[in-house]
Amino acid sequence: MRVYLPAGAAEPVIVGYKREVRADVTAAHQWLRARRPGIWAPPLPPPEEEKNIAEEIRKAMERVDRIAGSGLRQAPHHHALE
Protein backbone atom coordinates (compact mmCIF):
# COMPACT_ATOMS: atom_id res chain seq x y z
CA MET A 1 0.00 0.00 0.00
CA ARG A 2 1.03 3.52 -0.70
CA VAL A 3 -0.16 6.72 0.87
CA TYR A 4 -0.37 9.85 -1.29
CA LEU A 5 -1.32 13.41 -0.40
CA PRO A 6 -2.40 15.07 -3.65
CA ALA A 7 -2.25 18.85 -3.87
CA GLY A 8 -5.48 20.40 -2.64
CA ALA A 9 -6.78 17.16 -1.06
CA ALA A 10 -8.17 17.25 2.46
CA GLU A 11 -7.21 13.68 3.30
CA PRO A 12 -4.43 11.34 2.13
CA VAL A 13 -5.24 8.77 -0.53
CA ILE A 14 -4.33 5.15 0.24
CA VAL A 15 -3.67 3.05 -2.83
CA GLY A 16 -3.27 -0.72 -2.61
CA TYR A 17 -1.25 -2.57 -5.22
CA LYS A 18 0.45 -5.91 -5.69
CA ARG A 19 4.21 -6.03 -5.83
CA GLU A 20 6.19 -8.88 -7.36
CA VAL A 21 9.03 -10.12 -5.21
CA ARG A 22 11.53 -12.32 -7.01
CA ALA A 23 12.59 -15.54 -5.39
CA ASP A 24 16.06 -15.72 -3.85
CA VAL A 25 17.45 -18.89 -5.42
CA THR A 26 20.46 -19.04 -3.08
CA ALA A 27 18.27 -18.78 0.00
CA ALA A 28 15.98 -21.53 -1.32
CA HIS A 29 18.96 -23.78 -2.00
CA GLN A 30 20.36 -23.24 1.50
CA TRP A 31 16.95 -23.92 3.01
CA LEU A 32 16.67 -27.21 1.11
CA ARG A 33 20.22 -28.26 2.02
CA ALA A 34 19.57 -27.57 5.71
CA ARG A 35 16.35 -29.58 5.82
CA ARG A 36 17.10 -32.49 3.44
CA PRO A 37 20.90 -32.81 3.28
CA GLY A 38 20.70 -36.37 1.99
CA ILE A 39 19.04 -35.10 -1.18
CA TRP A 40 20.34 -31.54 -1.59
CA ALA A 41 23.85 -31.58 -0.12
CA PRO A 42 26.70 -31.32 -2.62
CA PRO A 43 28.17 -34.71 -3.53
CA LEU A 44 31.29 -35.76 -1.68
CA PRO A 45 34.41 -36.52 -3.69
CA PRO A 46 35.16 -40.22 -4.09
CA PRO A 47 37.39 -41.59 -1.34
CA GLU A 48 41.02 -41.96 -2.25
CA GLU A 49 42.44 -45.42 -2.23
CA GLU A 50 45.25 -46.06 0.19
CA LYS A 51 48.52 -46.13 -1.65
CA ASN A 52 51.58 -48.09 -0.80
CA ILE A 53 54.30 -45.44 -1.03
CA ALA A 54 57.07 -48.00 -1.52
CA GLU A 55 55.18 -49.48 -4.49
CA GLU A 56 54.62 -46.01 -5.95
CA ILE A 57 58.37 -45.23 -5.70
CA ARG A 58 59.26 -48.56 -7.32
CA LYS A 59 56.91 -47.84 -10.24
CA ALA A 60 58.33 -44.34 -10.62
CA MET A 61 61.87 -45.71 -10.72
CA GLU A 62 60.83 -48.20 -13.40
CA ARG A 63 59.45 -45.33 -15.49
CA VAL A 64 62.72 -43.42 -15.04
CA ASP A 65 64.68 -46.47 -16.15
CA ARG A 66 62.51 -46.89 -19.25
CA ILE A 67 62.85 -43.25 -20.24
CA ALA A 68 66.49 -42.52 -19.37
CA GLY A 69 68.05 -45.95 -19.44
CA SER A 70 69.78 -47.77 -16.63
CA GLY A 71 72.69 -45.28 -16.52
CA LEU A 72 70.85 -43.06 -14.05
CA ARG A 73 70.53 -45.73 -11.39
CA GLN A 74 74.27 -46.25 -11.00
CA ALA A 75 75.82 -45.00 -7.80
CA PRO A 76 77.38 -41.55 -8.20
CA HIS A 77 81.19 -41.37 -8.13
CA HIS A 78 82.59 -38.81 -5.73
CA HIS A 79 86.12 -37.63 -6.30
CA ALA A 80 87.96 -36.18 -3.36
CA LEU A 81 89.91 -33.07 -4.16
CA GLU A 82 93.58 -33.37 -3.16
TORPA-4810 file (N, C-alpha, C, O; in nm, 3 decimals):
<nodes>
NODE_1_0.083_-0.118_0.000_0.000_0.000_0.000_0.087_0.124_0.000_0.197_0.128_0.056_M
NODE_2_0.034_0.224_-0.065_0.103_0.352_-0.070_0.007_0.460_-0.022_-0.115_0.451_-0.040_R
NODE_3_0.064_0.559_0.039_-0.016_0.672_0.087_0.029_0.796_0.011_0.148_0.830_0.011_V
NODE_4_-0.067_0.864_-0.053_-0.037_0.985_-0.129_-0.117_1.101_-0.070_-0.226_1.082_-0.017_Y
NODE_5_-0.061_1.220_-0.081_-0.132_1.341_-0.040_-0.131_1.436_-0.160_-0.042_1.519_-0.175_L
NODE_6_-0.235_1.421_-0.247_-0.240_1.507_-0.365_-0.258_1.654_-0.325_-0.313_1.687_-0.220_P
NODE_7_-0.211_1.741_-0.414_-0.225_1.885_-0.387_-0.373_1.923_-0.381_-0.450_1.888_-0.471_A
NODE_8_-0.411_1.994_-0.279_-0.548_2.040_-0.264_-0.642_1.939_-0.201_-0.760_1.968_-0.183_G
NODE_9_-0.591_1.818_-0.166_-0.678_1.716_-0.106_-0.683_1.738_0.044_-0.585_1.780_0.106_A
NODE_10_-0.800_1.708_0.102_-0.817_1.725_0.246_-0.761_1.606_0.323_-0.711_1.620_0.435_A
NODE_11_-0.769_1.488_0.262_-0.721_1.368_0.330_-0.624_1.293_0.238_-0.630_1.308_0.116_E
NODE_12_-0.534_1.213_0.297_-0.443_1.134_0.213_-0.519_1.024_0.140_-0.624_0.978_0.186_P
NODE_13_-0.465_0.983_0.026_-0.524_0.877_-0.053_-0.439_0.751_-0.034_-0.318_0.755_-0.053_V
NODE_14_-0.503_0.642_0.004_-0.433_0.515_0.024_-0.461_0.427_-0.097_-0.576_0.399_-0.129_I
NODE_15_-0.355_0.385_-0.162_-0.367_0.305_-0.283_-0.303_0.169_-0.256_-0.187_0.161_-0.217_V
NODE_16_-0.379_0.064_-0.276_-0.327_-0.072_-0.261_-0.282_-0.127_-0.396_-0.349_-0.104_-0.496_G
NODE_17_-0.173_-0.197_-0.399_-0.125_-0.257_-0.522_-0.046_-0.383_-0.488_0.000_-0.401_-0.375_Y
NODE_18_-0.033_-0.468_-0.587_0.045_-0.591_-0.569_0.186_-0.567_-0.620_0.207_-0.504_-0.724_K
NODE_19_0.281_-0.617_-0.546_0.421_-0.603_-0.583_0.482_-0.740_-0.600_0.464_-0.828_-0.516_R
NODE_20_0.554_-0.760_-0.709_0.619_-0.888_-0.736_0.755_-0.890_-0.666_0.838_-0.800_-0.682_E
NODE_21_0.775_-0.994_-0.589_0.903_-1.012_-0.521_0.968_-1.136_-0.580_0.911_-1.245_-0.573_V
NODE_22_1.085_-1.119_-0.639_1.153_-1.232_-0.701_1.208_-1.327_-0.595_1.248_-1.285_-0.486_R
NODE_23_1.209_-1.452_-0.630_1.259_-1.554_-0.539_1.410_-1.543_-0.527_1.479_-1.511_-0.624_A
NODE_24_1.462_-1.569_-0.408_1.606_-1.572_-0.385_1.649_-1.718_-0.399_1.628_-1.799_-0.308_D
NODE_25_1.709_-1.750_-0.511_1.745_-1.889_-0.542_1.847_-1.942_-0.442_1.838_-2.058_-0.400_V
NODE_26_1.943_-1.861_-0.404_2.046_-1.904_-0.308_1.984_-1.936_-0.173_2.020_-2.036_-0.111_T
NODE_27_1.893_-1.853_-0.128_1.827_-1.878_0.000_1.744_-2.007_-0.006_1.742_-2.083_0.090_A
NODE_28_1.678_-2.030_-0.117_1.598_-2.153_-0.132_1.689_-2.275_-0.130_1.656_-2.376_-0.068_A
NODE_29_1.802_-2.266_-0.197_1.896_-2.378_-0.200_1.951_-2.407_-0.061_1.960_-2.523_-0.021_H
NODE_30_1.986_-2.304_0.013_2.036_-2.324_0.150_1.928_-2.384_0.239_1.956_-2.469_0.323_Q
NODE_31_1.806_-2.340_0.221_1.695_-2.392_0.301_1.677_-2.541_0.274_1.660_-2.620_0.367_W
NODE_32_1.682_-2.580_0.146_1.667_-2.721_0.111_1.783_-2.804_0.165_1.763_-2.914_0.217_L
NODE_33_1.904_-2.751_0.154_2.022_-2.826_0.202_2.017_-2.844_0.353_2.063_-2.946_0.404_R
NODE_34_1.963_-2.747_0.425_1.957_-2.757_0.571_1.852_-2.859_0.616_1.870_-2.925_0.718_A
NODE_35_1.744_-2.871_0.540_1.635_-2.958_0.582_1.641_-3.099_0.524_1.592_-3.193_0.587_R
NODE_36_1.699_-3.116_0.407_1.710_-3.249_0.344_1.852_-3.267_0.290_1.870_-3.277_0.169_R
NODE_37_1.952_-3.273_0.377_2.090_-3.281_0.328_2.118_-3.407_0.247_2.205_-3.405_0.160_P
NODE_38_2.047_-3.515_0.275_2.070_-3.637_0.199_2.038_-3.621_0.052_2.097_-3.690_-0.033_G
NODE_39_1.946_-3.532_0.020_1.904_-3.510_-0.118_1.976_-3.390_-0.180_2.019_-3.396_-0.295_I
NODE_40_1.989_-3.280_-0.103_2.034_-3.154_-0.159_2.179_-3.118_-0.128_2.230_-3.021_-0.184_W
NODE_41_2.246_-3.191_-0.043_2.385_-3.158_-0.012_2.473_-3.183_-0.134_2.443_-3.271_-0.215_A
NODE_42_2.581_-3.108_-0.148_2.670_-3.132_-0.262_2.734_-3.270_-0.250_2.761_-3.316_-0.139_P
NODE_43_2.758_-3.337_-0.360_2.817_-3.471_-0.353_2.960_-3.466_-0.299_3.035_-3.373_-0.327_P
NODE_44_2.995_-3.567_-0.223_3.129_-3.576_-0.168_3.222_-3.634_-0.275_3.180_-3.715_-0.358_L
NODE_45_3.348_-3.592_-0.272_3.441_-3.652_-0.369_3.463_-3.799_-0.337_3.450_-3.839_-0.221_P
NODE_46_3.495_-3.879_-0.437_3.516_-4.022_-0.409_3.635_-4.041_-0.316_3.734_-3.967_-0.325_P
NODE_47_3.628_-4.138_-0.227_3.739_-4.159_-0.134_3.863_-4.206_-0.209_3.856_-4.285_-0.303_P
NODE_48_3.977_-4.155_-0.164_4.102_-4.196_-0.225_4.142_-4.333_-0.173_4.124_-4.366_-0.056_E
NODE_49_4.197_-4.411_-0.264_4.244_-4.542_-0.223_4.376_-4.525_-0.149_4.456_-4.437_-0.182_E
NODE_50_4.397_-4.611_-0.051_4.525_-4.606_0.019_4.634_-4.653_-0.074_4.619_-4.754_-0.142_E
NODE_51_4.743_-4.578_-0.077_4.852_-4.613_-0.165_4.971_-4.662_-0.084_5.000_-4.612_0.024_K
NODE_52_5.036_-4.759_-0.139_5.158_-4.809_-0.080_5.271_-4.725_-0.137_5.304_-4.736_-0.255_N
NODE_53_5.330_-4.639_-0.054_5.430_-4.544_-0.103_5.552_-4.615_-0.160_5.610_-4.569_-0.259_I
NODE_54_5.591_-4.726_-0.101_5.707_-4.800_-0.152_5.678_-4.852_-0.293_5.765_-4.849_-0.380_A
NODE_55_5.556_-4.899_-0.316_5.518_-4.948_-0.449_5.515_-4.834_-0.549_5.557_-4.851_-0.664_E
NODE_56_5.466_-4.718_-0.508_5.462_-4.601_-0.595_5.603_-4.559_-0.635_5.627_-4.525_-0.751_E
NODE_57_5.697_-4.560_-0.540_5.837_-4.523_-0.570_5.898_-4.625_-0.666_5.970_-4.586_-0.758_I
NODE_58_5.872_-4.752_-0.644_5.926_-4.856_-0.732_5.876_-4.836_-0.875_5.953_-4.847_-0.970_R
NODE_59_5.746_-4.807_-0.891_5.691_-4.784_-1.024_5.752_-4.660_-1.089_5.778_-4.659_-1.209_K
NODE_60_5.773_-4.557_-1.009_5.833_-4.434_-1.062_5.975_-4.461_-1.109_6.016_-4.413_-1.215_A
NODE_61_6.050_-4.538_-1.033_6.187_-4.571_-1.072_6.188_-4.655_-1.200_6.277_-4.638_-1.284_M
NODE_62_6.093_-4.743_-1.217_6.083_-4.820_-1.340_6.057_-4.729_-1.460_6.114_-4.749_-1.567_E
NODE_63_5.972_-4.628_-1.441_5.945_-4.533_-1.549_6.071_-4.454_-1.584_6.099_-4.429_-1.701_R
NODE_64_6.147_-4.415_-1.480_6.272_-4.342_-1.504_6.368_-4.429_-1.583_6.432_-4.383_-1.677_V
NODE_65_6.379_-4.555_-1.545_6.468_-4.647_-1.615_6.427_-4.663_-1.762_6.513_-4.665_-1.850_D
NODE_66_6.298_-4.674_-1.788_6.251_-4.689_-1.925_6.283_-4.566_-2.008_6.321_-4.577_-2.125_R
NODE_67_6.266_-4.449_-1.948_6.285_-4.325_-2.024_6.433_-4.292_-2.042_6.476_-4.261_-2.153_I
NODE_68_6.511_-4.298_-1.933_6.649_-4.252_-1.937_6.750_-4.364_-1.952_6.867_-4.337_-1.977_A
NODE_69_6.710_-4.484_-1.937_6.805_-4.595_-1.944_6.860_-4.625_-1.805_6.835_-4.551_-1.710_G
NODE_70_6.932_-4.733_-1.795_6.978_-4.777_-1.663_7.097_-4.697_-1.613_7.139_-4.717_-1.499_S
NODE_71_7.153_-4.606_-1.693_7.269_-4.528_-1.652_7.241_-4.437_-1.534_7.333_-4.403_-1.459_G
NODE_72_7.118_-4.396_-1.516_7.085_-4.306_-1.405_7.086_-4.375_-1.270_7.106_-4.310_-1.167_L
NODE_73_7.065_-4.503_-1.268_7.053_-4.573_-1.139_7.187_-4.614_-1.083_7.192_-4.670_-0.973_R
NODE_74_7.296_-4.589_-1.154_7.427_-4.625_-1.100_7.462_-4.530_-0.987_7.418_-4.415_-0.984_Q
NODE_75_7.541_-4.581_-0.894_7.582_-4.500_-0.780_7.673_-4.388_-0.830_7.758_-4.410_-0.916_A
NODE_76_7.654_-4.268_-0.777_7.738_-4.155_-0.820_7.883_-4.177_-0.772_7.906_-4.236_-0.667_P
NODE_77_7.978_-4.127_-0.850_8.119_-4.137_-0.813_8.164_-4.004_-0.758_8.155_-3.901_-0.826_H
NODE_78_8.212_-4.005_-0.635_8.259_-3.881_-0.573_8.411_-3.881_-0.577_8.475_-3.979_-0.536_H
NODE_79_8.467_-3.776_-0.623_8.612_-3.763_-0.630_8.657_-3.664_-0.526_8.612_-3.549_-0.525_H
NODE_80_8.743_-3.707_-0.439_8.796_-3.618_-0.336_8.901_-3.526_-0.399_8.987_-3.570_-0.476_A
NODE_81_8.890_-3.401_-0.365_8.991_-3.307_-0.416_9.115_-3.317_-0.330_9.106_-3.316_-0.207_L
NODE_82_9.233_-3.326_-0.393_9.358_-3.337_-0.316_9.429_-3.208_-0.314_9.536_-3.197_-0.254_E
</nodes>
